[in-house]
């Protein structure tokens, strides 16, 4: 029983590690597509719009990761691999949606992230992130 608990704990830690790495990658991808240095926007400028983008992106990655873990049921190694691949795919689709919204709408995301008030484009991008993750989650299941 103790060995089983130890083995299950190792599996949980492995999935948590993959999920954490994916969320870190997601953060850096949001930083890459967002004009300006994200850590400065968040911690120095206290940009609400940047916070909405990052927060929704991290939540979206977590939704995809949690769904991939749930769907991976019995095969640990394959489960870790599919979780990582689906997570990366979700991050890429989020970045593409951000870039598409920026191209297809008037104004500039560069200005939006520096505005003091919450900008509607931040909400639209956040909804796209969460929407993409929910669509992926349904496809995974």
DRENTORKOL-3810 file (N, C-alpha, C; in nm, 4 decimals):
REM DRENTORKOL-3810
@n.u->0.0826; n.v->-0.1193; n.w->0.0000; ca.u->0.0000; ca.v->0.0000; ca.w->0.0000; c.u->0.0874; c.v->0.1262; c.w->0.0000
@n.u->0.1905; n.v->0.1267; n.w->0.0838; ca.u->0.2793; ca.v->0.2432; ca.w->0.0905; c.u->0.3516; c.v->0.2636; c.w->-0.0417
@n.u->0.3972; n.v->0.1530; n.w->-0.1036; ca.u->0.4663; ca.v->0.1637; ca.w->-0.2321; c.u->0.3722; c.v->0.2154; c.w->-0.3404
@n.u->0.2473; n.v->0.1738; n.w->-0.3353; ca.u->0.1489; ca.v->0.2218; ca.w->-0.4313; c.u->0.1260; c.v->0.3718; c.w->-0.4152
@n.u->0.1160; n.v->0.4161; n.w->-0.2906; ca.u->0.0991; ca.v->0.5592; ca.w->-0.2634; c.u->0.2211; c.v->0.6376; c.w->-0.3120
@n.u->0.3372; n.v->0.5823; n.w->-0.2900; ca.u->0.4606; ca.v->0.6468; ca.w->-0.3353; c.u->0.4647; c.v->0.6560; c.w->-0.4881
@n.u->0.4264; n.v->0.5481; n.w->-0.5561; ca.u->0.4249; ca.v->0.5468; ca.w->-0.7027; c.u->0.3226; c.v->0.6469; c.w->-0.7561
@n.u->0.2044; n.v->0.6486; n.w->-0.6975; ca.u->0.1007; ca.v->0.7437; ca.w->-0.7405; c.u->0.1457; c.v->0.8874; c.w->-0.7164
@n.u->0.2148; n.v->0.9108; n.w->-0.6066; ca.u->0.2660; ca.v->1.0458; ca.w->-0.5785; c.u->0.3674; c.v->1.0877; c.w->-0.6845
@n.u->0.4496; n.v->0.9945; n.w->-0.7276; ca.u->0.5458; ca.v->1.0232; ca.w->-0.8340; c.u->0.4771; c.v->1.0582; c.w->-0.9646
@n.u->0.3689; n.v->0.9883; n.w->-0.9946; ca.u->0.2923; ca.v->1.0166; ca.w->-1.1162; c.u->0.2312; c.v->1.1564; c.w->-1.1077
@n.u->0.1740; n.v->1.1887; n.w->-0.9930; ca.u->0.1158; ca.v->1.3218; ca.w->-0.9733; c.u->0.2227; c.v->1.4297; c.w->-0.9917
@n.u->0.3389; n.v->1.4092; n.w->-0.9331; ca.u->0.4478; ca.v->1.5064; ca.w->-0.9464; c.u->0.4937; c.v->1.5203; c.w->-1.0915
@n.u->0.4972; n.v->1.4093; n.w->-1.1646; ca.u->0.5387; ca.v->1.4143; ca.w->-1.3048; c.u->0.4395; c.v->1.4970; c.w->-1.3869
@n.u->0.3106; n.v->1.4713; n.w->-1.3682; ca.u->0.2103; ca.v->1.5497; ca.w->-1.4409; c.u->0.2133; c.v->1.6966; c.w->-1.3979
@n.u->0.2317; n.v->1.7203; n.w->-1.2699; ca.u->0.2413; ca.v->1.8595; ca.w->-1.2226; c.u->0.3632; c.v->1.9279; c.w->-1.2832
@n.u->0.4718; n.v->1.8551; n.w->-1.2976; ca.u->0.5918; ca.v->1.9103; ca.w->-1.3602; c.u->0.5668; c.v->1.9464; c.w->-1.5058
@n.u->0.5030; n.v->1.8559; n.w->-1.5802; ca.u->0.4716; ca.v->1.8837; ca.w->-1.7206; c.u->0.3777; c.v->2.0035; c.w->-1.7305
@n.u->0.2756; n.v->2.0062; n.w->-1.6464; ca.u->0.1822; ca.v->2.1190; ca.w->-1.6467; c.u->0.2508; c.v->2.2500; c.w->-1.6137
@n.u->0.3394; n.v->2.2484; n.w->-1.5161; ca.u->0.4120; ca.v->2.3703; ca.w->-1.4779; c.u->0.5033; c.v->2.4188; c.w->-1.5890
@n.u->0.5713; n.v->2.3267; n.w->-1.6544; ca.u->0.6578; ca.v->2.3629; ca.w->-1.7673; c.u->0.5738; c.v->2.4238; c.w->-1.8791
@n.u->0.4586; n.v->2.3645; n.w->-1.9072; ca.u->0.3719; ca.v->2.4182; ca.w->-2.0118; c.u->0.3203; c.v->2.5577; c.w->-1.9755
@n.u->0.2862; n.v->2.5786; n.w->-1.8511; ca.u->0.2391; ca.v->2.7107; ca.w->-1.8106; c.u->0.3522; c.v->2.8134; c.w->-1.8214
@n.u->0.4729; n.v->2.7719; n.w->-1.7906; ca.u->0.5891; ca.v->2.8605; ca.w->-1.8061; c.u->0.6124; c.v->2.8930; c.w->-1.9540
@n.u->0.6029; n.v->2.7916; n.w->-2.0385; ca.u->0.6157; ca.v->2.8147; ca.w->-2.1827; c.u->0.5053; c.v->2.9090; c.w->-2.2292
@n.u->0.3834; n.v->2.8869; n.w->-2.1807; ca.u->0.2712; ca.v->2.9736; ca.w->-2.2158; c.u->0.2973; c.v->3.1180; c.w->-2.1776
@n.u->0.3547; n.v->3.1387; n.w->-2.0590; ca.u->0.3881; ca.v->3.2736; ca.w->-2.0142; c.u->0.4872; c.v->3.3388; c.w->-2.1107
@n.u->0.5906; n.v->3.2647; n.w->-2.1483; ca.u->0.6918; ca.v->3.3209; ca.w->-2.2385; c.u->0.6362; c.v->3.3467; c.w->-2.3781
@n.u->0.5423; n.v->3.2646; n.w->-2.4227; ca.u->0.4808; ca.v->3.2885; ca.w->-2.5529; c.u->0.3938; c.v->3.4139; c.w->-2.5477
@n.u->0.3182; n.v->3.4327; n.w->-2.4394; ca.u->0.2413; ca.v->3.5563; ca.w->-2.4242; c.u->0.3369; c.v->3.6755; c.w->-2.4222
@n.u->0.4497; n.v->3.6608; n.w->-2.3539; ca.u->0.5506; ca.v->3.7678; ca.w->-2.3520; c.u->0.6012; c.v->3.7962; c.w->-2.4927
@n.u->0.6200; n.v->3.6922; n.w->-2.5716; ca.u->0.6704; ca.v->3.7062; ca.w->-2.7079; c.u->0.5713; c.v->3.7811; c.w->-2.7979
@n.u->0.4429; n.v->3.7506; n.w->-2.7865; ca.u->0.3446; ca.v->3.8138; ca.w->-2.8759; c.u->0.2913; c.v->3.9458; c.w->-2.8222
@n.u->0.3142; n.v->3.9732; n.w->-2.6943; ca.u->0.2676; ca.v->4.0979; ca.w->-2.6346; c.u->0.3770; c.v->4.2038; c.w->-2.6484
@n.u->0.3417; n.v->4.3194; n.w->-2.7009; ca.u->0.4415; ca.v->4.4254; ca.w->-2.7119; c.u->0.4925; c.v->4.4693; c.w->-2.5744
@n.u->0.6211; n.v->4.4862; n.w->-2.5609; ca.u->0.6805; ca.v->4.5260; ca.w->-2.4332; c.u->0.7257; c.v->4.4043; c.w->-2.3536
@n.u->0.7937; n.v->4.4310; n.w->-2.2456; ca.u->0.8415; ca.v->4.3232; ca.w->-2.1583; c.u->0.7314; c.v->4.2920; c.w->-2.0576
@n.u->0.6829; n.v->4.1688; n.w->-2.0625; ca.u->0.5663; ca.v->4.1309; ca.w->-1.9843; c.u->0.5875; c.v->4.1493; c.w->-1.8347
@n.u->0.7056; n.v->4.1133; n.w->-1.7849; ca.u->0.7276; ca.v->4.1267; ca.w->-1.6406; c.u->0.7237; c.v->4.2733; c.w->-1.5977
@n.u->0.7691; n.v->4.3639; n.w->-1.6845; ca.u->0.7607; ca.v->4.5071; ca.w->-1.6526; c.u->0.6162; c.v->4.5559; c.w->-1.6591
@n.u->0.5427; n.v->4.5083; n.w->-1.7603; ca.u->0.4017; ca.v->4.5466; ca.w->-1.7714; c.u->0.3229; c.v->4.5031; c.w->-1.6482
@n.u->0.3529; n.v->4.3839; n.w->-1.5989; ca.u->0.2783; ca.v->4.3307; ca.w->-1.4846; c.u->0.3235; c.v->4.3913; c.w->-1.3522
@n.u->0.4531; n.v->4.3912; n.w->-1.3258; ca.u->0.5022; ca.v->4.4247; ca.w->-1.1927; c.u->0.5355; c.v->4.5719; c.w->-1.1729
@n.u->0.5747; n.v->4.6407; n.w->-1.2804; ca.u->0.6078; ca.v->4.7826; ca.w->-1.2662; c.u->0.4926; c.v->4.8729; c.w->-1.3096
@n.u->0.4387; n.v->4.8466; n.w->-1.4301; ca.u->0.3277; ca.v->4.9285; ca.w->-1.4776; c.u->0.1934; c.v->4.8836; c.w->-1.4208
@n.u->0.1903; n.v->4.7627; n.w->-1.3671; ca.u->0.0667; ca.v->4.7039; ca.w->-1.3128; c.u->-0.0472; c.v->4.7071; c.w->-1.4147
@n.u->-0.0158; n.v->4.6656; n.w->-1.5356; ca.u->-0.1113; ca.v->4.6677; ca.w->-1.6456; c.u->-0.2215; c.v->4.5645; c.w->-1.6246
@n.u->-0.3428; n.v->4.6146; n.w->-1.6116; ca.u->-0.4588; ca.v->4.5255; ca.w->-1.5969; c.u->-0.4793; c.v->4.4447; c.w->-1.7243
@n.u->-0.4546; n.v->4.5074; n.w->-1.8381; ca.u->-0.4739; ca.v->4.4382; ca.w->-1.9652; c.u->-0.3729; c.v->4.3243; c.w->-1.9832
@n.u->-0.2491; n.v->4.3487; n.w->-1.9472; ca.u->-0.1487; ca.v->4.2419; ca.w->-1.9537; c.u->-0.1844; c.v->4.1301; c.w->-1.8565
@n.u->-0.2335; n.v->4.1658; n.w->-1.7391; ca.u->-0.2735; ca.v->4.0651; ca.w->-1.6399; c.u->-0.3884; c.v->3.9789; c.w->-1.6917
@n.u->-0.4830; n.v->4.0410; n.w->-1.7614; ca.u->-0.5933; ca.v->3.9653; ca.w->-1.8201; c.u->-0.5407; c.v->3.8675; c.w->-1.9241
@n.u->-0.4475; n.v->3.9130; n.w->-2.0077; ca.u->-0.3907; ca.v->3.8262; ca.w->-2.1112; c.u->-0.3150; c.v->3.7089; c.w->-2.0495
@n.u->-0.2299; n.v->3.7373; n.w->-1.9532; ca.u->-0.1501; ca.v->3.6311; ca.w->-1.8914; c.u->-0.2388; c.v->3.5362; c.w->-1.8110
@n.u->-0.3273; n.v->3.5927; n.w->-1.7307; ca.u->-0.4139; ca.v->3.5085; ca.w->-1.6477; c.u->-0.5005; c.v->3.4159; c.w->-1.7306
@n.u->-0.5599; n.v->3.4679; n.w->-1.8358; ca.u->-0.6458; ca.v->3.3837; ca.w->-1.9194; c.u->-0.5642; c.v->3.2800; c.w->-1.9956
@n.u->-0.4431; n.v->3.3156; n.w->-2.0349; ca.u->-0.3573; ca.v->3.2200; ca.w->-2.1031; c.u->-0.3180; c.v->3.1051; c.w->-2.0109
@n.u->-0.2801; n.v->3.1380; n.w->-1.8882; ca.u->-0.2427; ca.v->3.0330; ca.w->-1.7930; c.u->-0.3612; c.v->2.9428; c.w->-1.7613
@n.u->-0.4790; n.v->3.0019; n.w->-1.7452; ca.u->-0.5996; ca.v->2.9229; ca.w->-1.7204; c.u->-0.6307; c.v->2.8338; c.w->-1.8401
@n.u->-0.6157; n.v->2.8871; n.w->-1.9603; ca.u->-0.6419; ca.v->2.8087; ca.w->-2.0805; c.u->-0.5459; c.v->2.6906; c.w->-2.0917
@n.u->-0.4190; n.v->2.7130; n.w->-2.0638; ca.u->-0.3214; ca.v->2.6034; ca.w->-2.0662; c.u->-0.3590; c.v->2.4989; c.w->-1.9609
@n.u->-0.3973; n.v->2.5426; n.w->-1.8438; ca.u->-0.4352; ca.v->2.4500; ca.w->-1.7370; c.u->-0.5564; c.v->2.3653; c.w->-1.7763
@n.u->-0.6523; n.v->2.4254; n.w->-1.8468; ca.u->-0.7699; ca.v->2.3493; ca.w->-1.8918; c.u->-0.7282; c.v->2.2383; c.w->-1.9875
@n.u->-0.6419; n.v->2.2709; n.w->-2.0830; ca.u->-0.5959; ca.v->2.1702; ca.w->-2.1790; c.u->-0.5152; c.v->2.0626; c.w->-2.1075
@n.u->-0.4252; n.v->2.1021; n.w->-2.0190; ca.u->-0.3419; ca.v->2.0056; ca.w->-1.9467; c.u->-0.4293; c.v->1.9140; c.w->-1.8605
@n.u->-0.5228; n.v->1.9708; n.w->-1.7869; ca.u->-0.6091; ca.v->1.8899; ca.w->-1.7000; c.u->-0.6914; c.v->1.7908; c.w->-1.7818
@n.u->-0.7406; n.v->1.8343; n.w->-1.8960; ca.u->-0.8190; ca.v->1.7451; ca.w->-1.9814; c.u->-0.7319; c.v->1.6354; c.w->-2.0394
@n.u->-0.6120; n.v->1.6704; n.w->-2.0832; ca.u->-0.5208; ca.v->1.5696; ca.w->-2.1388; c.u->-0.4817; c.v->1.4677; c.w->-2.0328
@n.u->-0.4614; n.v->1.5130; n.w->-1.9109; ca.u->-0.4298; ca.v->1.4203; ca.w->-1.8012; c.u->-0.5472; c.v->1.3268; c.w->-1.7776
@n.u->-0.6658; n.v->1.3822; n.w->-1.7727; ca.u->-0.7861; ca.v->1.3016; ca.w->-1.7476; c.u->-0.8058; c.v->1.1983; c.w->-1.8573
@n.u->-0.7758; n.v->1.2349; n.w->-1.9814; ca.u->-0.7961; ca.v->1.1445; ca.w->-2.0944; c.u->-0.6856; c.v->1.0393; c.w->-2.1051
@n.u->-0.5729; n.v->1.0593; n.w->-2.0375; ca.u->-0.4592; ca.v->0.9686; ca.w->-2.0534; c.u->-0.4700; c.v->0.8418; c.w->-1.9707
@n.u->-0.5700; n.v->0.8318; n.w->-1.8892; ca.u->-0.6057; ca.v->0.7181; ca.w->-1.8044; c.u->-0.4922; c.v->0.6234; c.w->-1.7636
@n.u->-0.4599; n.v->0.5230; n.w->-1.8436; ca.u->-0.3775; ca.v->0.4122; ca.w->-1.7956; c.u->-0.2304; c.v->0.4146; c.w->-1.8363
@n.u->-0.1956; n.v->0.4807; n.w->-1.9415; ca.u->-0.0591; ca.v->0.4748; ca.w->-1.9923; c.u->0.0172; c.v->0.5990; c.w->-1.9471
@n.u->0.1038; n.v->0.5846; n.w->-1.8481; ca.u->0.1739; ca.v->0.6966; ca.w->-1.7860; c.u->0.2641; c.v->0.7713; c.w->-1.8842
@n.u->0.3517; n.v->0.6999; n.w->-1.9533; ca.u->0.4470; ca.v->0.7650; ca.w->-2.0433; c.u->0.3747; c.v->0.8302; c.w->-2.1605
@n.u->0.2822; n.v->0.7573; n.w->-2.2212; ca.u->0.2043; ca.v->0.8139; ca.w->-2.3306; c.u->0.1192; c.v->0.9307; c.w->-2.2802
@n.u->0.0692; n.v->0.9192; n.w->-2.1596; ca.u->-0.0097; ca.v->1.0272; ca.w->-2.1007; c.u->0.0718; c.v->1.1543; c.w->-2.0830
@n.u->0.1934; n.v->1.1408; n.w->-2.0341; ca.u->0.2805; ca.v->1.2584; ca.w->-2.0208; c.u->0.3111; c.v->1.3206; c.w->-2.1566
@n.u->0.3388; n.v->1.2347; n.w->-2.2535; ca.u->0.3714; ca.v->1.2834; ca.w->-2.3876; c.u->0.2519; c.v->1.3546; c.w->-2.4510
@n.u->0.1343; n.v->1.2933; n.w->-2.4459; ca.u->0.0173; ca.v->1.3565; ca.w->-2.5066; c.u->-0.0203; c.v->1.4841; c.w->-2.4320
@n.u->-0.0033; n.v->1.4855; n.w->-2.3030; ca.u->-0.0310; ca.v->1.6068; ca.w->-2.2261; c.u->0.0602; c.v->1.7193; c.w->-2.2722
@n.u->0.1871; n.v->1.6897; n.w->-2.2892; ca.u->0.2828; ca.v->1.7903; ca.w->-2.3335; c.u->0.2499; c.v->1.8390; c.w->-2.4752
@n.u->0.2226; n.v->1.7464; n.w->-2.5658; ca.u->0.1937; ca.v->1.7827; ca.w->-2.7049; c.u->0.0652; c.v->1.8644; c.w->-2.7140
@n.u->-0.0410; n.v->1.8199; n.w->-2.6469; ca.u->-0.1666; ca.v->1.8951; ca.w->-2.6502; c.u->-0.1493; c.v->2.0331; c.w->-2.5860
@n.u->-0.0710; n.v->2.0398; n.w->-2.4795; ca.u->-0.0444; ca.v->2.1683; ca.w->-2.4156; c.u->0.0278; c.v->2.2634; c.w->-2.5095
@n.u->0.1300; n.v->2.2139; n.w->-2.5778; ca.u->0.2025; ca.v->2.2974; ca.w->-2.6749; c.u->0.1111; c.v->2.3433; c.w->-2.7878
@n.u->0.0278; n.v->2.2524; n.w->-2.8358; ca.u->-0.0660; ca.v->2.2880; ca.w->-2.9419; c.u->-0.1607; c.v->2.3989; c.w->-2.8951
@n.u->-0.2081; n.v->2.3880; n.w->-2.7722; ca.u->-0.2945; ca.v->2.4921; ca.w->-2.7173; c.u->-0.2243; c.v->2.6266; c.w->-2.7101
@n.u->-0.0989; n.v->2.6257; n.w->-2.6686; ca.u->-0.0206; ca.v->2.7500; ca.w->-2.6591; c.u->-0.0022; c.v->2.8120; c.w->-2.7969
@n.u->0.0281; n.v->2.7308; n.w->-2.8962; ca.u->0.0459; ca.v->2.7808; ca.w->-3.0329; c.u->-0.0859; c.v->2.8406; c.w->-3.0843
@n.u->-0.1969; n.v->2.7709; n.w->-3.0610; ca.u->-0.3261; ca.v->2.8221; ca.w->-3.1072; c.u->-0.3640; c.v->2.9523; c.w->-3.0365
@n.u->-0.3302; n.v->2.9646; n.w->-2.9091; ca.u->-0.3559; ca.v->3.0898; ca.w->-2.8372; c.u->-0.2764; c.v->3.2043; c.w->-2.8984
@n.u->-0.1497; n.v->3.1792; n.w->-2.9257; ca.u->-0.0652; ca.v->3.2840; ca.w->-2.9848; c.u->-0.1184; c.v->3.3249; c.w->-3.1215
@n.u->-0.1599; n.v->3.2268; n.w->-3.2011; ca.u->-0.2151; ca.v->3.2586; ca.w->-3.3328; c.u->-0.3446; c.v->3.3386; c.w->-3.3206
@n.u->-0.4272; n.v->3.3052; n.w->-3.2216; ca.u->-0.5511; ca.v->3.3808; ca.w->-3.2044; c.u->-0.5216; c.v->3.5246; c.w->-3.1634
@n.u->-0.4222; n.v->3.5441; n.w->-3.0772; ca.u->-0.3832; ca.v->3.6785; ca.w->-3.0355; c.u->-0.3364; c.v->3.7598; c.w->-3.1557
@n.u->-0.2514; n.v->3.6990; n.w->-3.2368; ca.u->-0.1998; ca.v->3.7685; ca.w->-3.3556; c.u->-0.3115; c.v->3.7968; c.w->-3.4559
@n.u->-0.4044; n.v->3.7022; n.w->-3.4731; ca.u->-0.5161; ca.v->3.7226; ca.w->-3.5663; c.u->-0.6059; c.v->3.8362; c.w->-3.5184
@n.u->-0.6359; n.v->3.8389; n.w->-3.3902; ca.u->-0.7187; ca.v->3.9467; ca.w->-3.3357; c.u->-0.6485; c.v->4.0810; c.w->-3.3558
@n.u->-0.5195; n.v->4.0837; n.w->-3.3343; ca.u->-0.4430; ca.v->4.2073; ca.w->-3.3531; c.u->-0.4474; c.v->4.2531; c.w->-3.4989
@n.u->-0.4395; n.v->4.1584; n.w->-3.5920; ca.u->-0.4417; ca.v->4.1930; ca.w->-3.7343; c.u->-0.5804; c.v->4.2338; c.w->-3.7832
@n.u->-0.6834; n.v->4.1709; n.w->-3.7289; ca.u->-0.8184; ca.v->4.1891; ca.w->-3.7819; c.u->-0.8982; c.v->4.3004; c.w->-3.7142
@n.u->-0.8438; n.v->4.3580; n.w->-3.6096; ca.u->-0.9172; ca.v->4.4624; ca.w->-3.5388; c.u->-0.8400; c.v->4.5940; c.w->-3.5466
@n.u->-0.9137; n.v->4.7043; n.w->-3.5395; ca.u->-0.8441; ca.v->4.8335; ca.w->-3.5424; c.u->-0.7681; c.v->4.8583; c.w->-3.4125
@n.u->-0.6711; n.v->4.9452; n.w->-3.4186; ca.u->-0.5936; ca.v->4.9764; ca.w->-3.2990; c.u->-0.4745; c.v->4.8839; c.w->-3.2854
@n.u->-0.4034; n.v->4.9034; n.w->-3.1793; ca.u->-0.2801; ca.v->4.8287; ca.w->-3.1589; c.u->-0.2777; c.v->4.7667; c.w->-3.0202
@n.u->-0.2368; n.v->4.6399; n.w->-3.0153; ca.u->-0.2206; ca.v->4.5754; ca.w->-2.8857; c.u->-0.1077; c.v->4.6411; c.w->-2.8060
@n.u->-0.0141; n.v->4.7040; n.w->-2.8768; ca.u->0.0945; ca.v->4.7744; ca.w->-2.8077; c.u->0.0386; c.v->4.8866; c.w->-2.7226
@n.u->-0.0603; n.v->4.9570; n.w->-2.7746; ca.u->-0.1227; ca.v->5.0636; ca.w->-2.6967; c.u->-0.2117; c.v->5.0053; c.w->-2.5874
@n.u->-0.2830; n.v->4.8986; n.w->-2.6197; ca.u->-0.3789; ca.v->4.8394; ca.w->-2.5278; c.u->-0.3149; c.v->4.7960; c.w->-2.3956
@n.u->-0.1995; n.v->4.7329; n.w->-2.4019; ca.u->-0.1394; ca.v->4.6819; ca.w->-2.2783; c.u->-0.0859; c.v->4.7924; c.w->-2.1889
@n.u->-0.0702; n.v->4.9128; n.w->-2.2436; ca.u->-0.0209; ca.v->5.0248; ca.w->-2.1642; c.u->-0.1329; c.v->5.1142; c.w->-2.1109
@n.u->-0.2557; n.v->5.0884; n.w->-2.1527; ca.u->-0.3673; ca.v->5.1698; ca.w->-2.1062; c.u->-0.4003; c.v->5.1386; c.w->-1.9608
@n.u->-0.4425; n.v->5.2406; n.w->-1.8899; ca.u->-0.4751; ca.v->5.2235; ca.w->-1.7474; c.u->-0.6044; c.v->5.1456; c.w->-1.7280
@n.u->-0.7030; n.v->5.1732; n.w->-1.8112; ca.u->-0.8322; ca.v->5.1059; ca.w->-1.7984; c.u->-0.8324; c.v->4.9747; c.w->-1.8745
@n.u->-0.9229; n.v->4.8868; n.w->-1.8360; ca.u->-0.9345; ca.v->4.7595; ca.w->-1.9061; c.u->-0.9859; c.v->4.7857; c.w->-2.0472
@n.u->-0.9150; n.v->4.7318; n.w->-2.1439; ca.u->-0.9468; ca.v->4.7506; ca.w->-2.2852; c.u->-1.0310; c.v->4.6322; c.w->-2.3337
@n.u->-1.1328; n.v->4.6577; n.w->-2.4158; ca.u->-1.2151; ca.v->4.5480; ca.w->-2.4670; c.u->-1.1341; c.v->4.4407; c.w->-2.5413
@n.u->-1.0255; n.v->4.4799; n.w->-2.6061; ca.u->-0.9434; ca.v->4.3822; ca.w->-2.6787; c.u->-0.8811; c.v->4.2797; c.w->-2.5844
@n.u->-0.8508; n.v->4.3191; n.w->-2.4626; ca.u->-0.7971; ca.v->4.2238; ca.w->-2.3645; c.u->-0.9022; c.v->4.1186; c.w->-2.3311
@n.u->-1.0259; n.v->4.1621; n.w->-2.3170; ca.u->-1.1345; ca.v->4.0685; ca.w->-2.2883; c.u->-1.1600; c.v->3.9751; c.w->-2.4061
@n.u->-1.1504; n.v->4.0286; n.w->-2.5282; ca.u->-1.1710; ca.v->3.9467; ca.w->-2.6479; c.u->-1.0600; c.v->3.8411; c.w->-2.6585
@n.u->-0.9365; n.v->3.8819; n.w->-2.6378; ca.u->-0.8251; ca.v->3.7866; ca.w->-2.6425; c.u->-0.8389; c.v->3.6813; c.w->-2.5327
@n.u->-0.8778; n.v->3.7240; n.w->-2.4138; ca.u->-0.8973; ca.v->3.6297; ca.w->-2.3034; c.u->-1.0060; c.v->3.5282; c.w->-2.3375
@n.u->-1.1158; n.v->3.5758; n.w->-2.3949; ca.u->-1.2245; ca.v->3.4851; ca.w->-2.4335; c.u->-1.1773; c.v->3.3880; c.w->-2.5413
@n.u->-1.0956; n.v->3.4361; n.w->-2.6339; ca.u->-1.0421; ca.v->3.3476; ca.w->-2.7386; c.u->-0.9532; c.v->3.2404; c.w->-2.6769
@n.u->-0.8679; n.v->3.2779; n.w->-2.5832; ca.u->-0.7815; ca.v->3.1796; ca.w->-2.5157; c.u->-0.8641; c.v->3.0704; c.w->-2.4485
@n.u->-0.9619; n.v->3.1122; n.w->-2.3688; ca.u->-1.0438; ca.v->3.0159; ca.w->-2.2953; c.u->-1.1279; c.v->2.9340; c.w->-2.3927
@n.u->-1.1827; n.v->3.0002; n.w->-2.4958; ca.u->-1.2626; ca.v->2.9282; ca.w->-2.5952; c.u->-1.1825; c.v->2.8210; c.w->-2.6667
@n.u->-1.0617; n.v->2.8560; n.w->-2.7072; ca.u->-0.9756; ca.v->2.7577; ca.w->-2.7748; c.u->-0.9470; c.v->2.6401; c.w->-2.6820
@n.u->-0.9190; n.v->2.6687; n.w->-2.5557; ca.u->-0.8880; ca.v->2.5595; ca.w->-2.4631; c.u->-1.0095; c.v->2.4695; c.w->-2.4407
@n.u->-1.1284; n.v->2.5259; n.w->-2.4361; ca.u->-1.2490; ca.v->2.4448; ca.w->-2.4177; c.u->-1.2773; c.v->2.3596; c.w->-2.5411
@n.u->-1.2543; n.v->2.4171; n.w->-2.6594; ca.u->-1.2705; ca.v->2.3393; ca.w->-2.7826; c.u->-1.1710; c.v->2.2242; c.w->-2.7845
@n.u->-1.0463; n.v->2.2534; n.w->-2.7498; ca.u->-0.9450; ca.v->2.1466; ca.w->-2.7442; c.u->-0.9812; c.v->2.0412; c.w->-2.6414
@n.u->-1.0279; n.v->2.0857; n.w->-2.5242; ca.u->-1.0646; ca.v->1.9915; ca.w->-2.4195; c.u->-1.1741; c.v->1.8965; c.w->-2.4683
@n.u->-1.2716; n.v->1.9499; n.w->-2.5385; ca.u->-1.3787; ca.v->1.8653; ca.w->-2.5931; c.u->-1.3244; c.v->1.7689; c.w->-2.6967
@n.u->-1.2317; n.v->1.8151; n.w->-2.7789; ca.u->-1.1731; ca.v->1.7271; ca.w->-2.8814; c.u->-1.0888; c.v->1.6169; c.w->-2.8165
@n.u->-1.0198; n.v->1.6483; n.w->-2.7077; ca.u->-0.9358; ca.v->1.5504; ca.w->-2.6386; c.u->-1.0219; c.v->1.4397; c.w->-2.5774
@n.u->-1.1331; n.v->1.4805; n.w->-2.5196; ca.u->-1.2215; ca.v->1.3820; ca.w->-2.4562; c.u->-1.3019; c.v->1.3080; c.w->-2.5605
END
